[in-house]
Amino acid sequence: MEKYLIFIDAADDAAMYPASRFLGMTIASDGAILMKFESSVGGGTGAEHDSVAVTCTADKELKVFKSIANAVAGNSFKPGNSHVVVADDVNGVYVDSDITACAITLDS
């Protein structure tokens, strides 16, 4: 069973990606993580990517990296545990207490 990553940045703005489409994360700046995924809407060249900017407490980026990785890797075969809510700005639910927001950018 594949794990899915969920991001919600507004009531009508959300994205869910299979973990197999996750390409990696980088620190974009202090307190800002950029996650890249194979595009959910782009063309067919393979170069298209969606991104999710995850805002977190300054200097806690590595801690957040580890929390996301652990959530994706852990307990993927238990019923009802096929997804990880990485960031839900609407309900204030985050995979790590140092995450404060997210913003989704789709490749178009």
Backbone as CSV, one residue per row, in Angstrom:
resi,resn,N_x,N_y,N_z,CA_x,CA_y,CA_z,C_x,C_y,C_z
1,MET,0.856,-1.173,0.000,0.000,0.000,0.000,0.899,1.233,0.000
2,GLU,0.599,2.143,-0.899,1.392,3.366,-1.000,0.906,4.417,0.000
3,LYS,1.830,5.206,0.484,1.523,6.316,1.388,1.266,7.563,0.545
4,TYR,0.303,8.392,0.971,-0.035,9.630,0.290,0.226,10.810,1.216
5,LEU,0.720,11.909,0.650,1.007,13.118,1.406,-0.052,14.166,1.083
6,ILE,-0.661,14.734,2.123,-1.744,15.694,1.955,-1.289,17.070,2.433
7,PHE,-1.637,18.078,1.612,-1.358,19.477,1.934,-2.644,20.264,1.701
8,ILE,-3.036,21.081,2.661,-4.226,21.920,2.530,-3.826,23.329,2.935
9,ASP,-3.928,24.284,1.993,-3.550,25.652,2.362,-4.724,26.617,2.373
10,ALA,-5.917,26.146,1.995,-7.141,26.949,2.074,-8.318,25.996,1.920
11,ALA,-9.503,26.480,2.218,-10.686,25.620,2.171,-10.863,24.944,0.815
12,ASP,-10.511,25.618,-0.262,-10.655,25.046,-1.601,-9.322,24.926,-2.317
13,ASP,-8.251,24.706,-1.578,-6.928,24.576,-2.177,-6.161,23.496,-1.439
14,ALA,-6.091,22.322,-2.061,-5.425,21.186,-1.418,-4.766,20.331,-2.492
15,ALA,-3.799,19.526,-2.056,-3.125,18.601,-2.959,-2.788,17.331,-2.197
16,MET,-2.825,16.211,-2.907,-2.419,14.933,-2.334,-1.525,14.240,-3.359
17,TYR,-0.352,13.812,-2.910,0.609,13.167,-3.790,0.978,11.794,-3.241
18,PRO,1.118,10.799,-4.119,1.683,9.534,-3.656,3.154,9.759,-3.291
19,ALA,3.601,9.088,-2.266,4.992,9.259,-1.835,5.969,8.939,-2.965
20,SER,5.586,8.065,-3.883,6.471,7.706,-4.996,6.718,8.874,-5.948
21,ARG,5.910,9.940,-5.878,6.102,11.117,-6.722,6.903,12.226,-6.025
22,PHE,7.272,11.977,-4.785,8.070,12.941,-4.030,9.495,12.912,-4.554
23,LEU,10.020,14.087,-4.935,11.358,14.179,-5.503,12.411,14.615,-4.494
24,GLY,12.002,15.393,-3.486,12.957,15.836,-2.482,12.562,17.161,-1.866
25,MET,13.337,17.559,-0.837,13.106,18.831,-0.146,14.414,19.587,-0.043
26,THR,14.284,20.903,-0.036,15.432,21.766,0.178,15.021,22.892,1.127
27,ILE,16.011,23.470,1.767,15.751,24.663,2.567,15.845,25.849,1.620
28,ALA,14.721,26.535,1.435,14.673,27.670,0.519,15.213,28.932,1.170
29,SER,14.998,29.060,2.468,15.512,30.173,3.266,15.236,29.830,4.725
30,ASP,15.633,30.693,5.633,15.423,30.428,7.050,13.929,30.291,7.332
31,GLY,13.518,29.120,7.789,12.113,28.874,8.088,11.268,28.521,6.884
32,ALA,11.898,28.206,5.757,11.144,27.871,4.549,11.723,26.628,3.880
33,ILE,10.874,25.633,3.710,11.249,24.373,3.063,10.477,24.273,1.760
34,LEU,11.151,23.832,0.713,10.498,23.636,-0.573,10.501,22.145,-0.885
35,MET,9.301,21.577,-1.046,9.146,20.169,-1.403,8.755,20.098,-2.872
36,LYS,9.368,19.181,-3.611,9.081,19.024,-5.040,8.458,17.649,-5.296
37,PHE,7.477,17.650,-6.216,6.775,16.428,-6.609,6.672,16.393,-8.125
38,GLU,6.627,15.176,-8.688,6.306,15.060,-10.096,4.955,15.720,-10.306
39,SER,4.798,16.433,-11.395,3.599,17.221,-11.648,2.335,16.377,-11.665
40,SER,1.296,16.937,-11.080,-0.011,16.286,-11.121,-0.844,16.789,-12.286
41,VAL,-0.426,17.864,-12.942,-1.218,18.454,-14.028,-0.399,18.797,-15.268
42,GLY,0.914,18.682,-15.210,1.772,19.150,-16.300,1.831,18.229,-17.490
43,GLY,2.721,18.577,-18.403,2.893,17.846,-19.656,3.599,16.524,-19.466
44,GLY,4.114,15.993,-20.548,4.673,14.659,-20.513,6.168,14.577,-20.683
45,THR,6.913,15.648,-20.513,8.359,15.599,-20.731,9.109,15.052,-19.523
46,GLY,8.464,15.012,-18.368,9.133,14.554,-17.154,9.849,15.651,-16.412
47,ALA,9.890,16.857,-16.991,10.587,17.973,-16.355,9.647,18.835,-15.518
48,GLU,8.363,18.544,-15.560,7.387,19.354,-14.845,7.353,18.950,-13.370
49,HIS,7.227,19.941,-12.499,7.203,19.667,-11.070,6.215,20.587,-10.364
50,ASP,5.479,20.021,-9.411,4.678,20.813,-8.487,5.557,21.086,-7.282
51,SER,5.269,22.151,-6.563,6.033,22.423,-5.343,5.094,22.801,-4.209
52,VAL,5.525,22.477,-3.019,4.814,22.883,-1.814,5.825,23.589,-0.926
53,ALA,5.557,24.850,-0.654,6.403,25.610,0.265,5.854,25.387,1.676
54,VAL,6.695,24.867,2.540,6.314,24.605,3.928,7.034,25.626,4.799
55,THR,6.268,26.410,5.523,6.842,27.393,6.437,6.972,26.747,7.808
56,CYS,8.114,26.970,8.441,8.335,26.392,9.764,9.124,27.371,10.639
57,THR,9.237,27.030,11.890,10.015,27.823,12.825,11.453,27.927,12.324
58,ALA,12.032,29.106,12.400,13.409,29.317,11.958,14.355,28.359,12.674
59,ASP,15.295,27.830,11.922,16.334,26.924,12.415,15.805,25.561,12.844
60,LYS,14.581,25.207,12.458,14.012,23.889,12.773,13.800,23.061,11.504
61,GLU,14.404,23.478,10.401,14.176,22.816,9.125,14.579,21.337,9.147
62,LEU,15.735,21.001,9.699,16.171,19.612,9.740,15.215,18.766,10.574
63,LYS,14.741,19.293,11.680,13.761,18.586,12.519,12.501,18.296,11.710
64,VAL,12.043,19.277,10.932,10.849,19.097,10.097,11.130,18.076,8.998
65,PHE,12.310,18.132,8.361,12.697,17.122,7.365,12.511,15.725,7.945
66,LYS,13.060,15.516,9.126,13.014,14.194,9.761,11.592,13.779,10.109
67,SER,10.782,14.711,10.576,9.393,14.387,10.906,8.622,13.946,9.672
68,ILE,8.833,14.632,8.562,8.150,14.260,7.325,8.622,12.883,6.864
69,ALA,9.926,12.650,6.876,10.468,11.357,6.455,9.959,10.225,7.345
70,ASN,9.938,10.432,8.647,9.451,9.402,9.563,7.971,9.112,9.365
71,ALA,7.190,10.126,9.107,5.753,9.937,8.888,5.497,9.154,7.605
72,VAL,6.278,9.422,6.572,6.111,8.708,5.307,6.534,7.247,5.466
73,ALA,7.595,7.001,6.188,8.137,5.647,6.313,7.378,4.763,7.302
74,GLY,6.743,5.336,8.297,6.182,4.536,9.379,4.779,4.022,9.159
75,ASN,4.541,2.780,9.538,3.216,2.164,9.635,2.368,2.269,8.378
76,SER,2.977,2.167,7.216,2.226,2.385,5.973,1.213,1.291,5.665
77,PHE,1.277,0.150,6.338,0.365,-0.932,5.995,-0.770,-1.115,6.993
78,LYS,-0.892,-0.263,7.972,-2.004,-0.346,8.908,-3.258,0.244,8.277
79,PRO,-4.410,-0.387,8.477,-5.649,0.164,7.922,-5.881,1.598,8.394
80,GLY,-6.320,2.441,7.480,-6.606,3.827,7.835,-5.379,4.701,7.969
81,ASN,-4.207,4.155,7.656,-2.978,4.936,7.798,-2.253,5.034,6.462
82,SER,-3.005,5.188,5.386,-2.395,5.263,4.064,-2.029,6.683,3.673
83,HIS,-2.302,7.635,4.551,-1.991,9.024,4.232,-1.316,9.723,5.413
84,VAL,-0.606,10.785,5.072,0.034,11.645,6.067,-0.426,13.068,5.790
85,VAL,-1.039,13.703,6.757,-1.362,15.118,6.624,-0.099,15.874,7.018
86,VAL,0.621,16.347,6.022,1.860,17.075,6.289,1.536,18.470,6.803
87,ALA,0.586,19.138,6.134,0.216,20.489,6.550,-1.242,20.761,6.176
88,ASP,-2.029,21.118,7.161,-3.435,21.489,6.962,-3.645,22.834,7.633
89,ASP,-3.545,23.896,6.823,-3.682,25.254,7.361,-5.107,25.557,7.819
90,VAL,-6.084,24.880,7.248,-7.480,25.130,7.609,-7.777,24.644,9.031
91,ASN,-7.295,23.453,9.361,-7.585,22.855,10.669,-6.430,22.927,11.655
92,GLY,-5.314,23.507,11.240,-4.164,23.632,12.131,-3.518,22.308,12.492
93,VAL,-3.509,21.366,11.541,-2.925,20.042,11.762,-1.632,19.951,10.954
94,TYR,-0.550,19.588,11.633,0.758,19.500,10.977,1.494,18.274,11.474
95,VAL,2.290,17.664,10.599,3.053,16.476,10.956,4.151,16.798,11.975
96,ASP,4.499,18.066,12.095,5.497,18.523,13.063,5.013,19.829,13.685
97,SER,5.205,19.971,14.975,4.718,21.162,15.685,5.406,22.450,15.250
98,ASP,6.536,22.350,14.540,7.227,23.548,14.064,6.772,23.994,12.683
99,ILE,5.875,23.243,12.031,5.303,23.697,10.762,4.205,24.697,11.088
100,THR,4.179,25.794,10.342,3.178,26.833,10.591,2.263,27.110,9.402
101,ALA,2.647,26.691,8.194,1.819,26.948,7.017,2.393,26.221,5.811
102,CYS,1.583,26.191,4.742,2.060,25.658,3.473,1.429,26.439,2.331
103,ALA,2.049,26.363,1.160,1.516,26.986,-0.054,1.809,26.053,-1.223
104,ILE,0.786,25.723,-1.991,0.881,24.772,-3.085,1.015,25.528,-4.405
105,THR,1.978,25.099,-5.236,2.137,25.665,-6.577,2.144,24.511,-7.575
106,LEU,1.135,24.483,-8.435,1.039,23.434,-9.435,1.759,23.850,-10.708
107,ASP,2.429,22.879,-11.334,2.991,23.113,-12.647,1.825,23.238,-13.606
108,SER,1.856,24.201,-14.483,0.707,24.367,-15.384,1.076,24.186,-16.839
